[in-house]
Amino acid sequence: MTDIANRYSENPLLSPKDLKPSNKNMLIECLLNPGTFEFNGKIGLLVRVAERTVKKDGLISVPFYNDFGKVEILDFKLDDPKLDASDARVINYDGVDYLTTISHLRLLFSDDGITFSELEEYPALFGEGEYESYGIEDCRVSKVDGVYYLTYTMVSPNGVGVGLRTTRDWKDFDKKGMIFSPHNKDCTIFEEKINNKFYALHRPSSPELGGNYIWIAESPDGIHWGNHKCISKTRTSKFDSKRLGAGASPIKTKDGWLAIYHGATEKNRYCLGALLLDLKDPSIVIARSEEPIMEPLAEYEKTGFFGNVVFTNGHLVNGDEISVYYGASDEHVCLATLSIESILKSLKK
């Protein structure tokens, strides 16, 4: 076994029962995949909250966000011949796809990194406008020159792209719109400029020619991106054989930028691996995990809303120790620690 993660003994940290739904017509289905940051001496999580509508007899209901970020609900009769509800996750009515669940982002804070709670003065973030009408998901948080950059997945009938909002105080947000157009997700910005440029990892998808690979891009301002390069592809018969995507912002080490990523197989088993990127030119991959550094082993990782999943897009670094906040089975938020030296050692095997 190659898993080198130390799981917190009281996992899960957070489960759906621990938060209130966003309104009376919704139920929380999952808490997962938190972005992580430090602010005013506290540890913050930006948790993805996936909700579904309260069931009604004879109807199937789907939620969406209007232009003002408020949830609205459409009801369809189950016997309507225009309705195709054969997929529990996505229905089609009269040629238009709708999601049965919708996600927003909830801010929670902690003094010890273990016990988290919502504070009234910090608002939740909801999808707004036509490109976020089906929700926002899986936010990475990067702090560059005192500004927090929030890169998240925008979901709508138009496709899945990467949105950007920035903030300094977690109360007021500057919306920058879509920075990587569909189909793209799993974007994280480096927390240090290299050669006076921003760098970001992202994951465009091209399933018919190409695949679900990690790319890198550079930018003069963190908003406009170019010089895209593909740096890591799927590998047959390995833990990342079907798709892979970046986790939180890469960590600067003496040997290079250490990027923790998720990889999945054809059977949708999600594990974590690592990339080591050149310090001066992070488009150069120095080393890559041959085996996962973390895989779904605990019961709460193997069973749940979508079992056999460990997925991270948030961590904090203290010396050699990485505190990895991760989604387990797409249902819970959990914590594990990893040693930077141990990961680097595993990359040299």
PyMOL commands that set and color helices and strands:
alter all, ss='L'
color gray80, all
select helices_A, chain A and resi 16-18+299-302+340-347
alter helices_A, ss='H'
color red, helices_A
select strands_A, chain A and resi 6-7+26-39+42-53+59-65+71-77+83-84+90-93+96-99+101-110+136-144+147-156+159-167+174-180+184-189+198-204+214-219+226-232+243-246+251-252+257-264+270-277+285-288+310-318+321-328+332-339
alter strands_A, ss='S'
color yellow, strands_A
deselect
rebuild
show_as cartoon
